[in-house]
Amino acid sequence: MSVYEPLDALPLWGLFAGVVVVILLAIEGGYRLGRWRSQRTDQEKEAPVGAAAAASLALLAFLMAFTFGSAATRHEARRGFLLDEVNAIGTTYLRTGFLPEPNRTTIRRLLREYVDIRLAAVEHGDLKAGIERSEELHGRLWSQVVAVAEKDPHSITIGLFIQSVNELIDLHAKRVSAVRRSRIPVTIWAALFAVSLLSLGTMGYHSGLSRTRRSPASLAVVVSFAVTIWLIADLDRPQEGLIRVSQQPMIDLRNSIAEPGG
């Protein structure tokens, strides 16, 4: 099963809009609190509050950089597993040349079907069905491996082929884990939003305390923050948004192993 995060209930555009609204409210709330405090006491100085706001914004920047880096690393890992899987399938297909008939033809047909299933799962967005069909094909492939191994259990070339099939199956598990289970933990999301509300609220509080007018620059900060959150969430959702792992290597593999005249 895939890991479900609370933010998954929101589409990416809804997340962006929600972040903009919430952060604007935090800044406005801080600003009004600062104005209220400035009218009732002169003992709270602007300099310490400004230093606190700067420190909290620096902490927020660090936390956002950490979260963005974590999401980007997961994205690159998914790309790497795709390339590894393409190489494993291609190597397995080439090594079927060592096999006798009719096993060679049968296994090549199964590998072509396997590539089609992997592509269809991503293109159609039905990962569950794609994973189930892939695992079914693993069983059929392994039945052919057993049959070939029984004919010549001491063959080195057949041993290399078995090694390729093992790697193919292992990479399936790694790729599924990277896509469905390797997500940014909800604790990090909660910490990021909590620090954001406090930091930007403190920024608004400092503006209110200094009795300055609301600056349009605050809107730029809010939008920049929302865009960064949107990018992090996009990287964290492999099947949504604009940032996806290109399936071109798998498409190239499908074309290279296509049955002649097919």
Summary of the structure (lengths in Angstrom):
residues: 262
radius of gyration: 27.0
end to end distance: 35.6
largest distance: 92.0
contacts: 766
relative contact order: 0.20
helix: 81%
strand: 0%
